[in-house]
Amino acid sequence: MRFTFIHAADLHIDSPLAGLSLKDKAVADRFAQAGRRAVEALVEETISSKAAFLIIAGDIFDGDWKDVTTGLFFVRAISALHRGGIPTFIVKGNHDAESVMSRELPYPESVTTFRAGKAETHTLDHYRVALHGRSFQNRLTAEFVETYPARCDGWLNIGVLHTSLDGTRGHEGYAPCTVEDLTRFGYDYWALGHVHAAEIVSRDPWIVYPGNLQGRGVRETGAKGAVRVTVDDGRIVDVSPVTLDGARWAHLSVDVADISTDAELMSRIGAAMADAHTKGEGRPLAVRVTLTGATSLHGHLVARREALQDDVRANGFQLSPDCWVEQLKVKTSLPPQALAALSPGESLNVDRLLAEAAADPDFAAILLELTELLKARLPKDLHDEYSQLDTLKTLAADARALLAGELA
């Protein structure tokens, strides 16, 4: 018998796209429905591909609902699978653990949610499939994987688990375990969730992260979705990505080392954005553009960054009303010959002034206080992006370029 099933995880329904509302509320509103569109695409793909069943490996929700419409949306979406005769298997992750959610809504009878106290097994006799899974009761878990049962001989065994594995993938440690721990169970496929980057960790046995359904910030770029697993004669023969995201993030690094005019700069950035927009296949696109390379325009770029950012955003809207430049970063530098050509007699001694400011403990204390105040007002997802503000070295380099650009 040949059939397919869909493995998804980390839907995070109604989670805001990080940072957009701080920059432009109107743009944020246009992107706000991306997560729901991705869920609808997941359901449509499962039905249209005639999948045997759907697995969701945790974090359907991003935490307790702000209002009941979030839960009602998911019930409405999943009910289409019920009407199509397609069962759904769910484990709860750290974001929608039993202790996190204050209430639930009834799911159709074709939806199975694995209990939290101990792993359990559910079977699909027609396909000879045994699914083993366990939900999170709370965010802190101990002896979690050890409770999974032994394989069912003669069946295709699937483990459904929300885990960070060994914690080396940049996510907090939930249900920690190793590939060797999972291999010992003898299951054919481990349907994992929690890590937002898609990855086939192992092929013998199959241990797979599908990634999250919808990218939520500039650190989650590129196509997002689920995976389609093909089974033939009781063996998994293929695992393929299925793109389902409703909006997309991109981080474009543009080398401007050989650029000498603003017109050339805008042309190169525009070409990179047009390519990203084409790859997005019409989806709303949020782009971060980082300028790199050693260029004589370095001071000019730093001094005019905000004006250039506005120009780049305008160019994005010329591509599409949903092409938004989230931020323009200037990470360029002056070429060595340009540094050597600076004449101390023709300008202020910028380096000396900045060195004196950086050595002033009162200045450092004020800067630290302002930095912490700024970070406290930002969403938690953006804290890491602004960590460099804590270093005087980075600020001094930017200030030097800014002053040099203004003086030029």
DRENTI-661395 format. One record per residue (C-alpha): residue number from 1; residue in three letters; x, y, z. Coordinates in Angstrom, 3 decimals, decimal comma, padded with zeros to 6 digits, m for minus. Example, Ala and Ser with C-alpha at 12.3 -4.5 7.8 and 13.67 -1.06 7.14 Angstrom:
// residues 2
+-----+------+----------+----------+----------+
: pos : code :        x :        y :        z :
+-----+------+----------+----------+----------+
:   1 :  ALA :  012,300 : m004,500 :  007,800 :
:   2 :  SER :  013,670 : m001,060 :  007,140 :
+-----+------+----------+----------+----------+
// end
This chain:
// residues 408
+-----+------+----------+----------+----------+
: pos : code :        x :        y :        z :
+-----+------+----------+----------+----------+
:   1 :  MET :  000,000 :  000,000 :  000,000 :
:   2 :  ARG :  001,249 :  003,477 : m000,891 :
:   3 :  PHE :  000,058 :  006,596 :  000,953 :
:   4 :  THR :  001,281 :  009,960 :  002,243 :
:   5 :  PHE :  000,875 :  011,927 :  005,428 :
:   6 :  ILE :  001,638 :  015,546 :  006,332 :
:   7 :  HIS :  003,848 :  016,509 :  009,273 :
:   8 :  ALA :  003,624 :  020,107 :  010,534 :
:   9 :  ALA :  004,595 :  021,896 :  013,750 :
:  10 :  ASP :  004,808 :  025,302 :  015,399 :
:  11 :  LEU :  001,790 :  027,004 :  013,853 :
:  12 :  HIS :  001,834 :  029,768 :  016,520 :
:  13 :  ILE : m001,557 :  031,024 :  015,343 :
:  14 :  ASP : m002,007 :  034,800 :  015,785 :
:  15 :  SER :  001,574 :  035,340 :  016,909 :
:  16 :  PRO :  002,562 :  038,848 :  015,735 :
:  17 :  LEU :  005,345 :  039,243 :  013,177 :
:  18 :  ALA :  008,178 :  040,635 :  015,311 :
:  19 :  GLY :  008,799 :  044,352 :  015,172 :
:  20 :  LEU :  006,596 :  045,390 :  012,266 :
:  21 :  SER :  004,018 :  047,162 :  014,432 :
:  22 :  LEU :  006,791 :  049,342 :  015,876 :
:  23 :  LYS :  007,740 :  050,595 :  012,433 :
:  24 :  ASP :  004,430 :  050,925 :  010,571 :
:  25 :  LYS :  001,091 :  049,770 :  011,974 :
:  26 :  ALA : m000,568 :  049,815 :  008,548 :
:  27 :  VAL :  002,066 :  047,432 :  007,194 :
:  28 :  ALA :  001,779 :  045,230 :  010,290 :
:  29 :  ASP : m001,966 :  044,963 :  009,727 :
:  30 :  ARG : m001,397 :  043,758 :  006,147 :
:  31 :  PHE :  000,926 :  041,031 :  007,439 :
:  32 :  ALA : m001,185 :  040,093 :  010,459 :
:  33 :  GLN : m003,214 :  037,402 :  008,717 :
:  34 :  ALA : m000,180 :  035,555 :  007,317 :
:  35 :  GLY : m000,229 :  032,897 :  010,049 :
:  36 :  ARG : m003,907 :  032,119 :  009,483 :
:  37 :  ARG : m003,398 :  031,934 :  005,722 :
:  38 :  ALA : m000,609 :  029,414 :  006,328 :
:  39 :  VAL : m002,907 :  027,236 :  008,466 :
:  40 :  GLU : m005,586 :  027,346 :  005,787 :
:  41 :  ALA : m002,976 :  026,381 :  003,193 :
:  42 :  LEU : m001,926 :  023,434 :  005,395 :
:  43 :  VAL : m005,495 :  022,157 :  005,540 :
:  44 :  GLU : m006,035 :  022,669 :  001,815 :
:  45 :  GLU : m002,791 :  020,836 :  000,986 :
:  46 :  THR : m003,685 :  017,907 :  003,258 :
:  47 :  ILE : m007,087 :  017,530 :  001,583 :
:  48 :  SER : m005,992 :  018,112 : m002,023 :
:  49 :  SER : m003,079 :  015,672 : m001,740 :
:  50 :  LYS : m005,425 :  013,034 : m000,292 :
:  51 :  ALA : m003,100 :  012,555 :  002,682 :
:  52 :  ALA : m003,940 :  009,674 :  004,998 :
:  53 :  PHE : m003,557 :  011,840 :  008,117 :
:  54 :  LEU : m002,039 :  015,043 :  009,515 :
:  55 :  ILE :  000,426 :  015,305 :  012,411 :
:  56 :  ILE :  000,928 :  018,585 :  014,295 :
:  57 :  ALA :  003,927 :  018,295 :  016,613 :
:  58 :  GLY :  003,158 :  021,066 :  019,099 :
:  59 :  ASP :  002,672 :  024,812 :  019,505 :
:  60 :  ILE : m000,520 :  025,263 :  017,537 :
:  61 :  PHE : m001,002 :  028,414 :  019,594 :
:  62 :  ASP :  001,521 :  030,987 :  020,792 :
:  63 :  GLY :  000,165 :  030,932 :  024,342 :
:  64 :  ASP : m003,172 :  031,627 :  025,946 :
:  65 :  TRP : m005,611 :  033,268 :  023,522 :
:  66 :  LYS : m006,173 :  037,000 :  023,669 :
:  67 :  ASP : m009,737 :  036,209 :  022,636 :
:  68 :  VAL : m011,721 :  033,148 :  021,617 :
:  69 :  THR : m011,538 :  033,925 :  017,895 :
:  70 :  THR : m008,055 :  032,358 :  017,803 :
:  71 :  GLY : m009,394 :  029,034 :  019,045 :
:  72 :  LEU : m012,504 :  029,224 :  016,878 :
:  73 :  PHE : m010,371 :  029,836 :  013,802 :
:  74 :  PHE : m008,404 :  026,632 :  014,382 :
:  75 :  VAL : m011,534 :  024,575 :  015,082 :
:  76 :  ARG : m013,046 :  025,853 :  011,835 :
:  77 :  ALA : m009,879 :  025,020 :  009,889 :
:  78 :  ILE : m009,407 :  021,540 :  011,341 :
:  79 :  SER : m013,086 :  020,690 :  010,885 :
:  80 :  ALA : m012,559 :  020,737 :  007,110 :
:  81 :  LEU : m010,249 :  017,737 :  007,561 :
:  82 :  HIS : m012,885 :  016,010 :  009,658 :
:  83 :  ARG : m015,455 :  016,475 :  006,897 :
:  84 :  GLY : m012,920 :  015,085 :  004,437 :
:  85 :  GLY : m012,407 :  011,965 :  006,546 :
:  86 :  ILE : m008,778 :  012,786 :  007,381 :
:  87 :  PRO : m007,690 :  012,221 :  011,001 :
:  88 :  THR : m005,408 :  014,673 :  012,821 :
:  89 :  PHE : m002,929 :  013,838 :  015,591 :
:  90 :  ILE : m001,716 :  016,588 :  017,933 :
:  91 :  VAL :  000,763 :  016,951 :  020,771 :
:  92 :  LYS :  000,841 :  020,116 :  022,845 :
:  93 :  GLY :  004,179 :  021,931 :  023,043 :
:  94 :  ASN :  005,649 :  024,409 :  025,502 :
:  95 :  HIS :  003,625 :  027,339 :  024,104 :
:  96 :  ASP :  000,257 :  025,565 :  024,327 :
:  97 :  ALA :  000,929 :  023,248 :  027,272 :
:  98 :  GLU : m002,034 :  022,353 :  029,461 :
:  99 :  SER : m000,818 :  024,693 :  032,205 :
: 100 :  VAL : m000,483 :  027,610 :  029,744 :
: 101 :  MET : m003,965 :  027,475 :  028,209 :
: 102 :  SER : m006,835 :  028,692 :  030,367 :
: 103 :  ARG : m009,507 :  027,054 :  028,196 :
: 104 :  GLU : m010,087 :  024,792 :  025,201 :
: 105 :  LEU : m012,719 :  024,312 :  022,526 :
: 106 :  PRO : m014,029 :  020,912 :  021,470 :
: 107 :  TYR : m012,343 :  019,433 :  018,407 :
: 108 :  PRO : m014,052 :  017,052 :  015,962 :
: 109 :  GLU : m013,886 :  013,375 :  016,921 :
: 110 :  SER : m011,341 :  012,739 :  014,153 :
: 111 :  VAL : m008,789 :  014,835 :  016,091 :
: 112 :  THR : m006,623 :  012,992 :  018,614 :
: 113 :  THR : m004,693 :  015,008 :  021,196 :
: 114 :  PHE : m002,082 :  012,944 :  023,022 :
: 115 :  ARG : m002,373 :  013,178 :  026,785 :
: 116 :  ALA :  000,273 :  014,822 :  028,953 :
: 117 :  GLY :  000,839 :  012,508 :  031,897 :
: 118 :  LYS :  002,503 :  009,724 :  029,945 :
: 119 :  ALA :  003,130 :  008,864 :  026,302 :
: 120 :  GLU :  000,425 :  006,776 :  024,636 :
: 121 :  THR : m000,179 :  004,947 :  021,366 :
: 122 :  HIS : m002,955 :  005,376 :  018,789 :
: 123 :  THR : m003,290 :  003,189 :  015,730 :
: 124 :  LEU : m004,698 :  003,462 :  012,222 :
: 125 :  ASP : m005,518 : m000,135 :  011,394 :
: 126 :  HIS : m006,170 :  000,438 :  007,680 :
: 127 :  TYR : m002,655 :  001,802 :  007,146 :
: 128 :  ARG : m000,948 : m000,361 :  009,798 :
: 129 :  VAL :  000,387 :  002,795 :  011,465 :
: 130 :  ALA :  001,079 :  003,193 :  015,193 :
: 131 :  LEU :  001,562 :  006,758 :  016,467 :
: 132 :  HIS :  003,210 :  007,324 :  019,841 :
: 133 :  GLY :  003,084 :  010,753 :  021,458 :
: 134 :  ARG :  002,877 :  012,875 :  024,570 :
: 135 :  SER :  001,771 :  016,456 :  025,181 :
: 136 :  PHE :  003,375 :  018,967 :  027,528 :
: 137 :  GLN :  001,557 :  019,447 :  030,811 :
: 138 :  ASN :  003,720 :  022,447 :  031,649 :
: 139 :  ARG :  006,778 :  024,185 :  030,277 :
: 140 :  LEU :  009,178 :  022,317 :  032,566 :
: 141 :  THR :  009,490 :  018,640 :  031,752 :
: 142 :  ALA :  011,492 :  015,815 :  033,284 :
: 143 :  GLU :  011,830 :  012,165 :  032,233 :
: 144 :  PHE :  009,721 :  012,988 :  029,214 :
: 145 :  VAL :  010,990 :  010,833 :  026,344 :
: 146 :  GLU :  011,575 :  007,850 :  028,626 :
: 147 :  THR :  007,808 :  007,305 :  028,887 :
: 148 :  TYR :  007,383 :  006,562 :  025,159 :
: 149 :  PRO :  006,301 :  002,936 :  024,576 :
: 150 :  ALA :  008,067 :  000,165 :  022,696 :
: 151 :  ARG :  007,500 : m000,138 :  018,950 :
: 152 :  CYS :  004,627 : m002,212 :  017,592 :
: 153 :  ASP :  006,180 : m004,970 :  015,513 :
: 154 :  GLY :  004,793 : m005,279 :  012,004 :
: 155 :  TRP :  003,498 : m001,677 :  011,996 :
: 156 :  LEU :  004,895 :  001,637 :  010,760 :
: 157 :  ASN :  005,864 :  003,344 :  014,030 :
: 158 :  ILE :  005,784 :  007,137 :  014,316 :
: 159 :  GLY :  006,909 :  009,087 :  017,374 :
: 160 :  VAL :  005,406 :  012,573 :  017,790 :
: 161 :  LEU :  007,557 :  014,747 :  020,028 :
: 162 :  HIS :  008,029 :  018,453 :  020,790 :
: 163 :  THR :  011,709 :  018,727 :  021,696 :
: 164 :  SER :  014,875 :  020,780 :  021,396 :
: 165 :  LEU :  016,889 :  017,528 :  021,119 :
: 166 :  ASP :  020,358 :  018,341 :  022,510 :
: 167 :  GLY :  019,684 :  022,094 :  022,604 :
: 168 :  THR :  022,343 :  022,985 :  020,000 :
: 169 :  ARG :  019,892 :  024,495 :  017,509 :
: 170 :  GLY :  019,367 :  027,798 :  019,276 :
: 171 :  HIS :  016,104 :  026,921 :  021,054 :
: 172 :  GLU :  015,414 :  026,527 :  024,754 :
: 173 :  GLY :  015,766 :  023,047 :  026,177 :
: 174 :  TYR :  012,431 :  021,241 :  026,242 :
: 175 :  ALA :  012,126 :  017,438 :  026,468 :
: 176 :  PRO :  015,916 :  017,132 :  025,985 :
: 177 :  CYS :  017,200 :  013,977 :  024,301 :
: 178 :  THR :  019,739 :  012,826 :  021,726 :
: 179 :  VAL :  019,464 :  011,175 :  018,325 :
: 180 :  GLU :  020,790 :  008,010 :  019,952 :
: 181 :  ASP :  017,982 :  008,143 :  022,534 :
: 182 :  LEU :  015,354 :  008,268 :  019,782 :
: 183 :  THR :  017,045 :  005,609 :  017,651 :
: 184 :  ARG :  016,861 :  003,091 :  020,493 :
: 185 :  PHE :  013,049 :  003,038 :  020,279 :
: 186 :  GLY :  013,174 :  001,430 :  016,845 :
: 187 :  TYR :  010,505 :  003,756 :  015,427 :
: 188 :  ASP :  010,476 :  004,380 :  011,679 :
: 189 :  TYR :  009,819 :  008,129 :  011,864 :
: 190 :  TRP :  010,099 :  010,811 :  014,545 :
: 191 :  ALA :  007,800 :  013,781 :  013,855 :
: 192 :  LEU :  009,453 :  016,567 :  015,823 :
: 193 :  GLY :  008,453 :  020,139 :  016,640 :
: 194 :  HIS :  009,872 :  023,155 :  018,508 :
: 195 :  VAL :  012,859 :  024,071 :  016,291 :
: 196 :  HIS :  011,731 :  026,597 :  013,673 :
: 197 :  ALA :  014,332 :  025,715 :  011,032 :
: 198 :  ALA :  013,400 :  022,731 :  008,867 :
: 199 :  GLU :  015,912 :  019,901 :  009,123 :
: 200 :  ILE :  016,184 :  016,215 :  008,380 :
: 201 :  VAL :  018,245 :  015,247 :  011,412 :
: 202 :  SER :  018,519 :  011,570 :  010,495 :
: 203 :  ARG :  017,385 :  009,212 :  007,740 :
: 204 :  ASP :  017,842 :  005,948 :  009,631 :
: 205 :  PRO :  015,531 :  006,295 :  011,401 :
: 206 :  TRP :  013,871 :  009,366 :  009,949 :
: 207 :  ILE :  014,072 :  012,203 :  012,502 :
: 208 :  VAL :  012,556 :  015,354 :  011,034 :
: 209 :  TYR :  011,840 :  018,969 :  011,967 :
: 210 :  PRO :  009,418 :  020,511 :  009,436 :
: 211 :  GLY :  010,172 :  024,010 :  010,769 :
: 212 :  ASN :  007,479 :  026,479 :  011,673 :
: 213 :  LEU :  004,553 :  027,055 :  009,356 :
: 214 :  GLN :  005,063 :  030,824 :  009,103 :
: 215 :  GLY :  008,231 :  032,856 :  009,643 :
: 216 :  ARG :  007,736 :  035,389 :  012,443 :
: 217 :  GLY :  010,775 :  037,663 :  012,127 :
: 218 :  VAL :  013,932 :  038,448 :  010,216 :
: 219 :  ARG :  015,722 :  035,511 :  011,844 :
: 220 :  GLU :  013,193 :  033,152 :  010,212 :
: 221 :  THR :  013,769 :  033,830 :  006,534 :
: 222 :  GLY :  012,938 :  031,888 :  003,404 :
: 223 :  ALA :  010,165 :  029,445 :  002,567 :
: 224 :  LYS :  008,259 :  027,918 :  005,492 :
: 225 :  GLY :  005,720 :  025,117 :  005,692 :
: 226 :  ALA :  005,481 :  021,406 :  006,459 :
: 227 :  VAL :  006,742 :  018,094 :  005,047 :
: 228 :  ARG :  004,997 :  015,402 :  003,004 :
: 229 :  VAL :  006,019 :  011,855 :  003,918 :
: 230 :  THR :  005,492 :  009,054 :  001,393 :
: 231 :  VAL :  005,068 :  005,472 :  002,594 :
: 232 :  ASP :  005,241 :  002,464 :  000,270 :
: 233 :  ASP :  004,749 : m001,110 :  001,423 :
: 234 :  GLY :  005,254 : m000,181 :  005,060 :
: 235 :  ARG :  008,481 :  001,787 :  004,454 :
: 236 :  ILE :  009,117 :  005,525 :  004,269 :
: 237 :  VAL :  010,496 :  006,244 :  000,812 :
: 238 :  ASP :  010,434 :  010,046 :  000,628 :
: 239 :  VAL :  010,262 :  013,148 :  002,828 :
: 240 :  SER :  009,718 :  016,398 :  000,908 :
: 241 :  PRO :  009,091 :  020,017 :  001,983 :
: 242 :  VAL :  005,736 :  021,657 :  001,250 :
: 243 :  THR :  005,743 :  025,475 :  001,140 :
: 244 :  LEU :  002,702 :  026,959 :  002,893 :
: 245 :  ASP :  003,671 :  030,347 :  004,397 :
: 246 :  GLY :  001,352 :  033,310 :  003,973 :
: 247 :  ALA :  004,133 :  035,937 :  004,054 :
: 248 :  ARG :  007,882 :  035,798 :  003,880 :
: 249 :  TRP :  010,954 :  037,345 :  005,478 :
: 250 :  ALA :  014,219 :  037,929 :  003,636 :
: 251 :  HIS :  017,625 :  039,224 :  004,716 :
: 252 :  LEU :  019,519 :  040,664 :  001,759 :
: 253 :  SER :  023,250 :  041,339 :  002,007 :
: 254 :  VAL :  024,230 :  043,788 : m000,755 :
: 255 :  ASP :  027,923 :  044,328 : m001,504 :
: 256 :  VAL :  028,489 :  047,979 : m002,475 :
: 257 :  ALA :  032,291 :  047,968 : m002,604 :
: 258 :  ASP :  032,384 :  049,118 : m006,246 :
: 259 :  ILE :  029,525 :  051,626 : m005,958 :
: 260 :  SER :  030,304 :  055,341 : m006,355 :
: 261 :  THR :  026,873 :  057,028 : m006,648 :
: 262 :  ASP :  023,462 :  056,872 : m004,991 :
: 263 :  ALA :  021,899 :  055,937 : m008,337 :
: 264 :  GLU :  024,119 :  052,857 : m008,636 :
: 265 :  LEU :  023,368 :  051,997 : m005,019 :
: 266 :  MET :  019,591 :  052,141 : m005,492 :
: 267 :  SER :  019,815 :  050,121 : m008,700 :
: 268 :  ARG :  021,738 :  047,323 : m006,994 :
: 269 :  ILE :  019,438 :  047,217 : m003,971 :
: 270 :  GLY :  016,400 :  047,288 : m006,259 :
: 271 :  ALA :  017,678 :  044,296 : m008,254 :
: 272 :  ALA :  018,229 :  042,276 : m005,059 :
: 273 :  MET :  014,739 :  043,141 : m003,777 :
: 274 :  ALA :  013,124 :  042,285 : m007,114 :
: 275 :  ASP :  014,799 :  038,856 : m007,014 :
: 276 :  ALA :  013,556 :  038,227 : m003,452 :
: 277 :  HIS :  010,053 :  039,333 : m004,420 :
: 278 :  THR :  010,037 :  036,939 : m007,389 :
: 279 :  LYS :  011,134 :  034,050 : m005,154 :
: 280 :  GLY :  008,286 :  034,911 : m002,782 :
: 281 :  GLU :  005,765 :  034,098 : m005,541 :
: 282 :  GLY :  003,471 :  037,002 : m004,750 :
: 283 :  ARG :  003,479 :  036,655 : m000,960 :
: 284 :  PRO :  003,798 :  039,728 :  001,249 :
: 285 :  LEU :  007,527 :  040,241 :  001,782 :
: 286 :  ALA :  009,367 :  041,858 :  004,703 :
: 287 :  VAL :  013,003 :  042,574 :  003,862 :
: 288 :  ARG :  016,029 :  043,594 :  005,855 :
: 289 :  VAL :  018,770 :  045,040 :  003,649 :
: 290 :  THR :  022,362 :  045,110 :  004,907 :
: 291 :  LEU :  024,977 :  047,054 :  002,939 :
: 292 :  THR :  028,490 :  045,565 :  003,085 :
: 293 :  GLY :  031,914 :  046,149 :  001,578 :
: 294 :  ALA :  034,743 :  048,673 :  001,794 :
: 295 :  THR :  033,617 :  051,828 : m000,002 :
: 296 :  SER :  034,532 :  055,502 : m000,128 :
: 297 :  LEU :  030,801 :  056,175 :  000,384 :
: 298 :  HIS :  030,912 :  054,693 :  003,901 :
: 299 :  GLY :  030,550 :  057,986 :  005,773 :
: 300 :  HIS :  027,910 :  059,191 :  003,327 :
: 301 :  LEU :  025,884 :  055,995 :  003,788 :
: 302 :  VAL :  025,992 :  056,182 :  007,584 :
: 303 :  ALA :  025,085 :  059,874 :  007,616 :
: 304 :  ARG :  022,168 :  059,376 :  005,212 :
: 305 :  ARG :  020,996 :  055,971 :  006,412 :
: 306 :  GLU :  017,472 :  057,046 :  007,381 :
: 307 :  ALA :  016,917 :  058,978 :  004,146 :
: 308 :  LEU :  018,270 :  056,051 :  002,120 :
: 309 :  GLN :  016,021 :  053,679 :  004,082 :
: 310 :  ASP :  012,993 :  055,765 :  003,107 :
: 311 :  ASP :  014,074 :  055,664 : m000,550 :
: 312 :  VAL :  014,551 :  051,893 : m000,430 :
: 313 :  ARG :  011,123 :  051,469 :  001,189 :
: 314 :  ALA :  009,576 :  053,549 : m001,571 :
: 315 :  ASN :  011,226 :  051,300 : m004,153 :
: 316 :  GLY :  009,828 :  048,260 : m002,354 :
: 317 :  PHE :  006,301 :  049,626 : m002,643 :
: 318 :  GLN :  006,885 :  050,139 : m006,362 :
: 319 :  LEU :  007,424 :  046,379 : m006,603 :
: 320 :  SER :  004,324 :  045,549 : m004,575 :
: 321 :  PRO :  002,090 :  047,148 : m001,903 :
: 322 :  ASP :  003,139 :  044,209 :  000,302 :
: 323 :  CYS :  006,910 :  044,561 : m000,194 :
: 324 :  TRP :  008,093 :  046,201 :  003,029 :
: 325 :  VAL :  011,690 :  047,077 :  003,901 :
: 326 :  GLU :  011,856 :  046,318 :  007,616 :
: 327 :  GLN :  015,248 :  047,979 :  008,064 :
: 328 :  LEU :  018,303 :  049,204 :  006,161 :
: 329 :  LYS :  021,566 :  048,418 :  007,958 :
: 330 :  VAL :  024,899 :  049,948 :  006,987 :
: 331 :  LYS :  027,781 :  047,556 :  007,719 :
: 332 :  THR :  030,236 :  049,041 :  005,245 :
: 333 :  SER :  033,718 :  050,364 :  005,977 :
: 334 :  LEU :  036,187 :  052,829 :  004,482 :
: 335 :  PRO :  038,835 :  051,328 :  002,194 :
: 336 :  PRO :  042,416 :  051,561 :  003,581 :
: 337 :  GLN :  043,479 :  054,156 :  001,009 :
: 338 :  ALA :  040,580 :  056,428 :  001,992 :
: 339 :  LEU :  041,538 :  056,249 :  005,650 :
: 340 :  ALA :  045,132 :  057,129 :  004,829 :
: 341 :  ALA :  044,036 :  060,110 :  002,732 :
: 342 :  LEU :  042,199 :  061,868 :  005,554 :
: 343 :  SER :  043,966 :  065,143 :  006,387 :
: 344 :  PRO :  044,018 :  066,056 :  010,109 :
: 345 :  GLY :  044,441 :  069,703 :  009,218 :
: 346 :  GLU :  041,288 :  069,853 :  007,112 :
: 347 :  SER :  038,824 :  068,473 :  009,611 :
: 348 :  LEU :  038,144 :  067,824 :  013,275 :
: 349 :  ASN :  040,152 :  065,052 :  014,922 :
: 350 :  VAL :  037,143 :  062,755 :  015,090 :
: 351 :  ASP :  039,084 :  059,768 :  016,399 :
: 352 :  ARG :  040,506 :  061,728 :  019,324 :
: 353 :  LEU :  037,116 :  063,173 :  020,284 :
: 354 :  LEU :  035,460 :  059,769 :  020,200 :
: 355 :  ALA :  038,294 :  058,132 :  022,123 :
: 356 :  GLU :  037,931 :  060,726 :  024,877 :
: 357 :  ALA :  034,156 :  060,203 :  025,013 :
: 358 :  ALA :  034,510 :  056,419 :  025,102 :
: 359 :  ALA :  036,974 :  056,678 :  028,007 :
: 360 :  ASP :  034,627 :  058,845 :  030,079 :
: 361 :  PRO :  032,957 :  056,605 :  032,735 :
: 362 :  ASP :  030,051 :  059,024 :  033,142 :
: 363 :  PHE :  029,366 :  058,851 :  029,401 :
: 364 :  ALA :  029,534 :  055,043 :  029,476 :
: 365 :  ALA :  027,075 :  054,902 :  032,383 :
: 366 :  ILE :  024,598 :  057,203 :  030,638 :
: 367 :  LEU :  024,890 :  055,176 :  027,443 :
: 368 :  LEU :  024,261 :  051,916 :  029,286 :
: 369 :  GLU :  021,204 :  053,381 :  031,019 :
: 370 :  LEU :  019,757 :  054,614 :  027,726 :
: 371 :  THR :  020,457 :  051,274 :  026,047 :
: 372 :  GLU :  018,710 :  049,293 :  028,781 :
: 373 :  LEU :  015,748 :  051,676 :  028,640 :
: 374 :  LEU :  015,482 :  051,173 :  024,899 :
: 375 :  LYS :  015,698 :  047,382 :  025,151 :
: 376 :  ALA :  013,043 :  047,327 :  027,886 :
: 377 :  ARG :  010,591 :  048,977 :  025,501 :
: 378 :  LEU :  011,231 :  046,498 :  022,691 :
: 379 :  PRO :  009,459 :  043,155 :  022,194 :
: 380 :  LYS :  011,447 :  040,258 :  023,642 :
: 381 :  ASP :  012,043 :  038,842 :  020,143 :
: 382 :  LEU :  014,064 :  041,959 :  019,242 :
: 383 :  HIS :  016,370 :  042,085 :  022,267 :
: 384 :  ASP :  019,136 :  040,038 :  020,675 :
: 385 :  GLU :  019,183 :  042,222 :  017,581 :
: 386 :  TYR :  020,041 :  045,281 :  019,658 :
: 387 :  SER :  022,666 :  043,668 :  021,880 :
: 388 :  GLN :  025,456 :  045,414 :  019,974 :
: 389 :  LEU :  024,239 :  048,746 :  021,331 :
: 390 :  ASP :  025,907 :  047,750 :  024,598 :
: 391 :  THR :  029,400 :  048,143 :  023,123 :
: 392 :  LEU :  031,099 :  051,526 :  022,885 :
: 393 :  LYS :  033,296 :  050,172 :  020,096 :
: 394 :  THR :  030,356 :  049,723 :  017,735 :
: 395 :  LEU :  028,865 :  053,091 :  018,624 :
: 396 :  ALA :  032,195 :  054,839 :  018,228 :
: 397 :  ALA :  032,689 :  053,366 :  014,759 :
: 398 :  ASP :  029,219 :  054,484 :  013,694 :
: 399 :  ALA :  029,694 :  057,924 :  015,211 :
: 400 :  ARG :  033,026 :  058,353 :  013,443 :
: 401 :  ALA :  031,477 :  057,496 :  010,079 :
: 402 :  LEU :  028,495 :  059,746 :  010,770 :
: 403 :  LEU :  030,686 :  062,738 :  011,632 :
: 404 :  ALA :  032,988 :  062,082 :  008,697 :
: 405 :  GLY :  030,008 :  061,887 :  006,385 :
: 406 :  GLU :  028,544 :  065,144 :  007,690 :
: 407 :  LEU :  031,898 :  066,943 :  007,459 :
: 408 :  ALA :  032,384 :  065,682 :  003,919 :
+-----+------+----------+----------+----------+
// end
